[in-house]
Amino acid sequence: MLGFLVPTSGTADRKFGEVAAGLKGFVMPNGATADTRRLYAEKIVTIPWTEQFERDGNYGGHLDNVNKEFVRDHVAPLVMEGKPRARGAAAR
């Protein structure tokens, strides 16, 4: 869907020619200013997919990222503590 529909029909905010971040991650825009480069370096963290995501109910589907186990183990620690929970750590 992201590889075919977004390039041909545009993004939800009506941008054309854009590659959706969900397909390949965030990519530095062409011609990015020094400020944009600094913000990307400070704010964007790529978290690679792991098999644990799948064990926690995220199979890569559109809404799998809101599965309660996935949110508990992977999203909430980022929001609450600013870092992913160590593998095997007990739920709080």
Helices and strands as residue ranges (DSSP letters): H 5-9, H 21-24, H 34-43, H 51-55, G 64-66, H 68-70, I 71-75, H 76-81
